[in-house]
C-alpha cells in the first residue's frame, strides 16, 4: 500500500506519506503485541508443564510424611490420655 504521487497536489503528498508511515508503525506495533501475547502464553504453558512434571516426580519419589514428628505425636498422645483421665467421673 504505497502512495504514488501523480504530481497534481504538491502539498498533500508529504501528509499522505506521513499518515502512511504512522499506519505502518501502528500495524507493526499491533503485530509485535500479538507476538508478545503468544510468547507469554507459550511460556506460561511451559512453566505449568514443568510444575506439573515436578510435582509428579516428587510424589512418586517420596513416601507420604506423617503430619507430626514422632516425638510430638507421642507428647500429644500422652496429653490426650491425661485429658481423658480428667474427664472421667
PAFI-703624 format. One line per 3 residues: for each residue z, x, y of N, C-alpha, C, CB. Coordinates in nm, 2 decimals. Each point is the difference from the previous one (the first is absolute). Glycine has a CB too. Layout:
Z,X,Y,Z,X,Y,Z,X,Y,Z,X,Y  ...
This chain:
0.00,0.08,-0.12,0.00,-0.08,0.12,0.00,0.09,0.12,0.12,-0.18,-0.12  -0.23,0.25,0.14,-0.01,0.09,0.12,-0.08,-0.07,0.11,0.03,0.21,-0.14  0.00,-0.18,0.26,-0.07,-0.07,0.11,-0.11,0.09,0.04,0.21,-0.11,0.08
-0.33,0.05,-0.06,-0.12,0.06,0.04,-0.03,-0.05,0.14,-0.09,0.03,-0.24  0.09,0.06,0.34,-0.02,-0.04,0.14,-0.15,-0.03,0.02,0.20,0.13,0.08  -0.23,-0.24,-0.01,-0.14,-0.03,0.03,-0.04,0.05,0.13,0.02,-0.20,-0.14
0.07,0.24,0.23,-0.04,0.06,0.13,0.01,-0.10,0.11,-0.14,0.16,-0.12  0.16,-0.29,0.09,0.00,-0.10,0.10,0.13,-0.02,0.07,-0.18,-0.12,-0.13  0.29,0.16,0.07,0.13,-0.02,0.06,0.07,0.14,0.00,0.01,-0.25,-0.07
0.00,0.31,0.18,0.05,0.14,0.00,0.16,0.00,0.00,-0.21,0.07,0.12  0.27,-0.16,-0.05,0.15,0.00,0.02,0.07,-0.05,-0.13,-0.03,-0.03,0.24  -0.03,-0.06,-0.31,0.07,-0.06,-0.11,-0.01,0.09,-0.13,-0.04,-0.22,0.10
-0.04,0.32,-0.10,-0.02,0.08,-0.12,0.13,0.07,-0.04,-0.24,0.03,0.05  0.31,0.03,0.05,0.12,0.07,-0.02,0.11,-0.09,-0.04,-0.06,0.16,0.17  0.06,-0.29,-0.12,0.10,-0.09,-0.04,-0.01,-0.04,-0.15,0.01,-0.09,0.24
-0.14,0.06,-0.27,-0.03,-0.04,-0.14,0.04,0.12,-0.10,-0.18,-0.15,0.08  0.15,0.27,-0.04,0.04,0.11,-0.09,0.15,0.02,-0.01,-0.22,0.11,0.07  0.29,-0.13,0.04,0.15,0.00,0.00,0.06,-0.10,-0.09,0.00,0.09,0.23
-0.05,-0.21,-0.22,0.04,-0.11,-0.08,-0.03,0.03,-0.15,-0.03,-0.17,0.19  -0.08,0.22,-0.21,-0.04,0.03,-0.14,0.09,0.11,-0.06,-0.24,-0.06,0.06  0.28,0.16,0.02,0.09,0.10,-0.04,0.14,-0.06,-0.03,-0.13,0.17,0.13
0.17,-0.26,-0.04,0.13,-0.06,-0.03,0.00,-0.08,-0.13,0.05,-0.01,0.25  -0.15,-0.06,-0.27,-0.01,-0.08,-0.12,0.00,0.09,-0.12,-0.13,-0.18,0.12  0.05,0.28,-0.12,0.00,0.10,-0.11,0.14,0.06,-0.03,-0.24,0.05,0.06
0.31,-0.02,0.05,0.13,0.06,-0.01,0.10,-0.11,-0.06,-0.04,0.15,0.19  0.02,-0.27,-0.15,0.09,-0.11,-0.05,-0.03,-0.03,-0.15,0.01,-0.10,0.23  -0.14,0.10,-0.27,-0.03,-0.02,-0.14,0.05,0.12,-0.09,-0.20,-0.13,0.07
0.19,0.25,-0.01,0.05,0.12,-0.08,0.15,-0.01,-0.02,-0.19,0.14,0.09  0.26,-0.19,0.02,0.14,-0.01,-0.01,0.04,-0.11,-0.10,0.02,0.07,0.24  -0.09,-0.18,-0.24,0.02,-0.10,-0.10,-0.02,0.05,-0.14,-0.07,-0.17,0.16
-0.03,0.25,-0.19,-0.02,0.05,-0.13,0.11,0.10,-0.04,-0.25,-0.02,0.04  0.30,0.10,0.06,0.11,0.09,-0.03,0.12,-0.07,-0.04,-0.10,0.17,0.16  0.13,-0.29,-0.09,0.11,-0.08,-0.02,0.00,-0.06,-0.14,0.01,-0.05,0.24
-0.13,0.00,-0.28,-0.02,-0.05,-0.14,0.02,0.11,-0.11,-0.15,-0.17,0.09  0.10,0.29,-0.06,0.02,0.11,-0.10,0.15,0.04,-0.01,-0.24,0.08,0.06  0.31,-0.09,0.06,0.14,0.04,0.00,0.08,-0.11,-0.09,-0.03,0.11,0.23
0.00,-0.23,-0.21,0.06,-0.11,-0.08,-0.02,0.02,-0.14,-0.02,-0.15,0.19  -0.10,0.18,-0.23,-0.04,0.02,-0.14,0.08,0.12,-0.06,-0.23,-0.10,0.04  0.23,0.21,0.04,0.07,0.12,-0.04,0.15,-0.02,-0.02,-0.17,0.13,0.12
0.23,-0.21,-0.02,0.15,-0.03,-0.02,0.02,-0.09,-0.12,0.03,0.02,0.25  -0.11,-0.11,-0.27,0.02,-0.09,-0.12,-0.02,0.08,-0.13,-0.09,-0.20,0.13  0.00,0.29,-0.13,-0.02,0.09,-0.12,0.12,0.08,-0.02,-0.25,0.00,0.03
0.30,0.06,0.07,0.12,0.09,-0.01,0.13,-0.08,-0.04,-0.09,0.15,0.18  0.10,-0.28,-0.14,0.11,-0.08,-0.04,-0.01,-0.04,-0.14,0.01,-0.09,0.23  -0.13,0.07,-0.28,-0.02,-0.03,-0.15,0.04,0.12,-0.08,-0.18,-0.17,0.06
0.13,0.29,-0.01,0.03,0.12,-0.08,0.15,0.02,0.00,-0.22,0.10,0.06  0.29,-0.12,0.05,0.14,0.02,0.01,0.08,-0.09,-0.09,-0.03,0.08,0.24  -0.01,-0.21,-0.24,0.06,-0.10,-0.09,-0.02,0.04,-0.15,-0.04,-0.18,0.18
-0.08,0.23,-0.21,-0.03,0.03,-0.14,0.09,0.12,-0.04,-0.24,-0.08,0.03  0.25,0.18,0.06,0.09,0.11,-0.03,0.15,-0.04,-0.02,-0.15,0.15,0.13  0.19,-0.24,-0.04,0.14,-0.05,-0.02,0.02,-0.08,-0.13,0.02,-0.01,0.25
-0.12,-0.07,-0.28,0.01,-0.08,-0.13,0.00,0.10,-0.12,-0.11,-0.20,0.11  0.03,0.30,-0.10,-0.01,0.09,-0.11,0.13,0.08,-0.01,-0.25,0.02,0.03  0.31,0.02,0.08,0.12,0.07,0.00,0.12,-0.08,-0.06,-0.08,0.13,0.20
0.08,-0.26,-0.16,0.11,-0.08,-0.06,-0.02,-0.02,-0.15,0.03,-0.11,0.22  -0.15,0.10,-0.26,-0.03,-0.02,-0.15,0.05,0.13,-0.07,-0.19,-0.16,0.04  0.16,0.28,0.01,0.03,0.12,-0.06,0.16,0.02,0.00,-0.22,0.10,0.07
0.28,-0.13,0.03,0.15,0.01,0.01,0.07,-0.10,-0.09,-0.02,0.09,0.23  -0.04,-0.21,-0.25,0.06,-0.10,-0.08,-0.01,0.04,-0.15,-0.05,-0.17,0.17  -0.06,0.23,-0.21,-0.02,0.04,-0.14,0.07,0.12,-0.03,-0.22,-0.11,0.01
0.25,0.20,0.08,0.06,0.13,-0.03,0.15,-0.01,-0.01,-0.19,0.12,0.11  0.25,-0.19,-0.01,0.15,-0.01,0.01,0.05,-0.12,-0.07,-0.01,0.13,0.21  0.12,-0.12,-0.29,0.06,-0.12,-0.06,0.08,-0.06,0.11,0.01,0.10,-0.23
0.01,-0.23,0.22,0.08,-0.07,0.10,0.14,0.06,0.02,-0.13,-0.21,-0.05  0.17,0.22,0.17,0.14,0.06,0.02,0.10,-0.11,0.02,-0.10,0.20,0.11  0.22,-0.18,-0.15,0.11,-0.10,0.01,0.02,-0.02,0.15,0.11,0.06,-0.22
-0.05,-0.18,0.25,0.03,-0.03,0.14,0.11,0.08,0.06,-0.08,-0.23,-0.05  0.17,0.27,-0.03,0.12,0.08,0.04,0.01,0.13,-0.09,0.12,-0.21,0.09  -0.07,0.32,-0.03,0.03,0.11,-0.08,0.11,-0.03,-0.10,-0.07,0.15,0.18
0.08,-0.08,-0.29,0.09,-0.04,-0.11,0.15,0.00,0.05,-0.16,0.10,-0.16  0.19,0.00,0.25,0.14,0.00,0.05,0.03,-0.12,0.08,-0.01,0.25,0.00  -0.08,-0.29,0.09,0.02,-0.11,0.08,0.01,-0.13,-0.08,-0.11,0.12,0.19
0.03,-0.13,-0.29,0.00,-0.12,-0.09,0.13,-0.01,-0.07,-0.25,0.02,-0.03  0.31,0.10,-0.01,0.13,-0.01,-0.07,0.11,-0.04,0.09,-0.08,0.18,-0.15  0.08,-0.13,0.27,0.10,-0.04,0.10,-0.01,-0.15,0.03,-0.01,0.23,0.11
-0.12,-0.28,-0.09,-0.02,-0.14,0.02,0.05,-0.09,-0.11,-0.19,0.06,0.14  0.17,-0.01,-0.26,0.04,-0.08,-0.12,0.16,-0.01,-0.01,-0.21,0.08,-0.12  0.27,0.04,0.16,0.15,0.00,0.00,0.05,-0.10,0.11,0.00,0.24,-0.09
-0.06,-0.23,0.20,0.04,-0.09,0.11,-0.02,-0.15,-0.03,-0.05,0.18,0.16  -0.06,-0.21,-0.23,-0.02,-0.14,-0.04,0.10,-0.04,-0.10,-0.24,0.02,0.05  0.27,0.07,-0.14,0.10,-0.04,-0.11,0.14,-0.02,0.07,-0.13,0.13,-0.18
0.17,-0.04,0.27,0.12,-0.01,0.07,0.01,-0.13,0.08,0.02,0.25,0.01  -0.13,-0.29,0.05,0.00,-0.13,0.08,0.01,-0.12,-0.09,-0.14,0.11,0.17  0.08,-0.10,-0.29,0.00,-0.11,-0.10,0.15,-0.01,-0.05,-0.24,0.04,-0.06
0.31,0.07,0.04,0.14,-0.01,-0.04,0.09,-0.07,0.10,-0.04,0.22,-0.13  0.01,-0.19,0.26,0.08,-0.06,0.11,-0.03,-0.15,0.01,0.00,0.21,0.12  -0.12,-0.26,-0.16,-0.03,-0.14,0.01,0.05,-0.08,-0.11,-0.20,0.07,0.12
0.25,-0.01,-0.23,0.05,-0.08,-0.11,0.14,-0.06,0.04,-0.12,0.15,-0.17  0.14,-0.27,0.12,0.13,-0.06,0.04,0.12,0.05,-0.08,-0.13,-0.20,0.05
